[in-house]
């Protein structure tokens, strides 16, 4: 298994996640999200997310809220 490469550029708010393998072919899969594949287009080797903070921060905030809500949930009474 290859190590995950993470590269974030704060100035452009661009996040790259890859596995270190060649990524010659890319496809836009959502607005501001491109997935890169190997030459045979069978294995995804990377993803670039533009406007990463704008896209990912709401997801992370929702996850933190869900975790807090779960931790603050009263214990069920046993019958």
Sine and cosine of phi, psi and omega as CSV:
sin_phi,cos_phi,sin_psi,cos_psi,sin_omega,cos_omega
0.00,0.00,0.68,-0.74,0.00,-1.00
-1.00,0.07,0.41,-0.91,0.04,-1.00
-0.98,0.22,0.61,-0.79,0.03,-1.00
-0.96,0.28,0.78,-0.63,0.10,-1.00
-0.99,-0.12,0.75,-0.67,0.04,-1.00
-0.78,-0.63,0.80,-0.60,0.00,-1.00
-0.66,-0.75,0.87,-0.48,-0.02,-1.00
-0.87,-0.49,0.75,-0.66,0.05,-1.00
-0.93,-0.37,0.96,-0.28,-0.08,-1.00
-0.89,0.45,-0.62,0.78,-0.05,-1.00
-0.86,0.51,-0.65,0.76,-0.01,-1.00
-0.98,-0.20,-0.05,1.00,-0.04,-1.00
0.80,0.60,0.75,0.66,-0.03,-1.00
-0.89,-0.45,0.76,-0.64,-0.01,-1.00
-0.90,-0.43,0.78,-0.63,0.08,-1.00
-0.92,-0.40,0.76,-0.65,0.13,-0.99
-0.82,-0.57,0.81,-0.59,-0.02,-1.00
-0.50,-0.87,0.14,-0.99,0.00,-1.00
-0.94,-0.35,0.17,0.99,0.06,-1.00
1.00,0.05,-0.09,1.00,0.02,-1.00
-1.00,0.00,0.27,-0.96,0.01,-1.00
-0.86,0.51,0.65,-0.76,-0.04,-1.00
-0.75,-0.66,0.92,0.40,-0.11,-0.99
-0.97,0.22,-0.31,0.95,-0.10,-1.00
-0.85,-0.53,0.81,-0.59,0.00,-1.00
-0.81,-0.59,0.55,-0.83,0.03,-1.00
-0.75,-0.66,0.71,-0.70,0.13,-0.99
-0.96,0.29,0.85,-0.53,-0.02,-1.00
-0.96,-0.29,-0.27,0.96,0.07,-1.00
-0.32,-0.95,0.20,-0.98,0.04,-1.00
-0.86,0.51,0.82,-0.57,0.02,-1.00
0.94,0.34,0.26,0.97,0.03,-1.00
-0.77,-0.64,0.85,-0.53,0.02,-1.00
-0.84,-0.55,0.76,-0.65,0.07,-1.00
-0.97,-0.25,0.72,-0.69,-0.02,-1.00
-0.95,-0.32,0.65,-0.76,-0.07,-1.00
-0.87,-0.50,0.20,-0.98,0.12,-0.99
-0.95,0.31,0.07,-1.00,-0.07,-1.00
-0.85,0.52,-0.57,0.82,0.00,-1.00
-0.99,0.15,-0.08,1.00,-0.02,-1.00
0.86,0.50,0.57,0.82,0.00,-1.00
-0.94,-0.34,-0.42,0.91,-0.06,-1.00
-0.83,-0.56,0.85,-0.52,0.09,-1.00
-0.95,0.32,0.77,-0.64,-0.04,-1.00
-0.90,-0.43,-0.12,0.99,0.00,-1.00
-0.12,-0.99,0.26,-0.97,0.06,-1.00
-0.58,-0.82,0.63,-0.78,0.10,-0.99
-0.86,-0.50,0.73,-0.69,0.00,-1.00
-0.86,-0.51,0.91,-0.42,0.09,-1.00
-1.00,0.04,0.53,-0.85,-0.10,-1.00
0.86,0.52,0.69,0.72,-0.12,-0.99
-0.85,0.53,-0.71,0.70,-0.02,-1.00
-0.89,0.45,-0.67,0.74,0.00,-1.00
-0.88,0.47,-0.61,0.79,-0.04,-1.00
-0.99,0.15,-0.70,0.71,-0.17,-0.99
-1.00,0.02,-0.51,0.86,-0.03,-1.00
-0.85,0.52,-0.70,0.71,0.05,-1.00
-0.87,0.49,-0.58,0.81,0.03,-1.00
-0.91,0.41,-0.72,0.69,0.00,-1.00
-0.91,0.41,-0.63,0.78,0.04,-1.00
-0.90,0.43,-0.65,0.76,0.04,-1.00
-0.90,0.43,-0.63,0.78,0.02,-1.00
-0.90,0.43,-0.67,0.74,0.02,-1.00
-0.91,0.42,-0.65,0.76,0.02,-1.00
-0.90,0.43,-0.68,0.74,0.02,-1.00
-0.89,0.46,-0.63,0.78,0.02,-1.00
-0.91,0.41,-0.71,0.71,0.03,-1.00
-0.88,0.48,-0.69,0.73,0.01,-1.00
-0.88,0.48,-0.66,0.75,0.00,-1.00
-0.92,0.40,-0.62,0.78,0.00,-1.00
-0.95,0.32,-0.46,0.89,-0.03,-1.00
-1.00,-0.06,0.00,1.00,-0.02,-1.00
-0.94,0.35,0.74,-0.67,0.02,-1.00
-0.90,0.43,0.55,-0.83,0.03,-1.00
-0.92,0.39,0.58,-0.81,0.04,-1.00
-0.95,0.30,0.67,-0.75,0.06,-1.00
-0.98,0.22,0.68,-0.74,0.04,-1.00
-1.00,0.08,0.54,-0.84,-0.04,-1.00
-1.00,-0.08,0.00,0.00,0.00,0.00
